[in-house]
Amino acid sequence: MGFGLHFGWAVQCAIGSEHKVDVSYLSPHVNMAARLEAATKQYGVPLLMSGDTWGLLSPDVQVLCRLIDRVTVVGSEVPVELYTYDVPRQWRTALEITAPNSPADFHDASLIFHQIPPGTTE
């Protein structure tokens, strides 16, 4: 399962009858997020975000992201930068400890997180 993140406008619509209503979102930006989600499999990453989304992140988070590619999607002439988020090694260790989700494991992971200096990317 992958996640595609993109930023832009969208129109929410309720479509249907009095017996069944479906909600739909109309926007080229929603389509872009869906394309990014599908492309996570091709790039072998759990998350892809567009350059527009990356630009909204704080500088501290931007340095944890990696530019993967620059593509031009069908129907557009503007290239889109694709980024992924690389979880630092120390964070992965702490996340692995919390996998069982027991209170003791959470406490151990919390101690590891608090030992990681701010701005650490390895």
C-alpha positions in Angstrom: 0.0 0.0 0.0 1.4 3.4 -1.0 0.5 7.0 -0.3 0.4 9.8 -2.9 0.4 13.4 -1.6 -0.3 16.4 -3.8 -1.6 19.9 -3.0 -4.2 21.9 -5.0 -7.9 22.9 -5.2 -10.8 20.4 -5.5 -14.5 20.5 -5.8 -16.5 18.1 -3.6 -19.8 16.9 -5.2 -22.7 14.8 -3.9 -24.0 12.7 -6.7 -27.0 10.4 -6.6 -30.6 10.2 -5.6 -32.6 10.3 -2.4 -31.8 6.6 -1.8 -28.1 6.5 -2.6 -25.7 9.4 -2.5 -22.0 9.1 -3.4 -19.4 11.8 -2.8 -16.9 12.6 -5.5 -13.9 15.0 -5.7 -13.3 16.7 -9.1 -9.9 18.2 -9.7 -6.7 17.5 -11.7 -5.0 17.6 -8.3 -7.0 14.7 -6.9 -6.0 12.8 -10.1 -2.3 13.6 -9.5 -2.5 12.3 -6.0 -4.0 9.0 -7.3 -1.2 8.8 -9.9 1.4 9.3 -7.3 -0.1 6.6 -5.1 0.0 4.2 -8.1 3.6 5.1 -8.8 4.8 4.2 -5.4 4.9 0.6 -6.6 7.0 1.5 -9.6 9.5 3.5 -7.5 9.5 1.0 -4.6 8.7 3.5 -1.9 5.8 3.8 0.5 5.2 7.5 -0.1 5.5 9.8 -3.1 4.8 13.5 -2.9 4.8 16.2 -5.6 7.1 19.2 -5.6 4.1 21.3 -4.7 3.6 19.3 -1.5 7.3 19.3 -0.7 7.3 23.1 -1.0 4.8 23.3 1.9 7.0 21.4 4.3 9.3 23.1 6.8 13.0 23.2 6.0 13.6 20.7 8.8 11.4 18.1 7.1 12.4 19.0 3.5 16.0 17.8 4.3 14.5 14.4 5.2 13.0 14.1 1.7 14.7 12.7 -1.4 14.1 13.8 -5.0 13.4 10.7 -6.9 12.4 11.8 -10.4 11.1 14.7 -12.5 8.2 13.6 -14.8 5.7 15.1 -17.2 2.3 13.5 -16.8 -0.1 12.9 -19.7 -2.2 15.9 -20.3 0.3 18.4 -18.8 3.3 20.2 -20.2 4.8 21.1 -16.8 7.2 18.7 -15.2 6.4 17.4 -11.7 9.1 16.7 -9.2 8.6 13.5 -7.2 9.9 13.2 -3.6 9.8 10.5 -1.0 10.3 10.8 2.8 13.3 8.8 4.1 12.8 7.9 7.8 16.1 8.3 9.6 17.8 5.1 10.8 17.3 6.0 14.5 13.6 6.6 14.0 13.2 3.3 12.2 14.8 1.6 15.3 12.4 3.3 17.6 9.4 2.5 15.3 10.4 -1.2 15.2 10.5 -1.3 19.0 6.9 0.0 19.2 5.6 -2.6 16.7 3.9 -4.7 19.5 2.4 -1.5 20.9 2.7 -2.4 24.5 3.2 0.4 27.1 6.7 -0.8 27.9 7.7 -0.9 24.2 6.3 2.6 23.8 8.3 3.8 26.7 11.5 2.3 25.3 10.9 3.9 21.9 10.2 7.3 23.5 13.6 7.2 25.2 15.3 6.5 21.9 13.4 9.3 20.1 14.4 11.8 22.8 18.1 10.8 22.4 18.0 11.8 18.7 19.5 15.3 18.2 17.2 17.7 16.3 18.0 17.9 12.6 19.5 14.3 12.6 19.0 12.7 9.2 20.9 9.4 9.6 
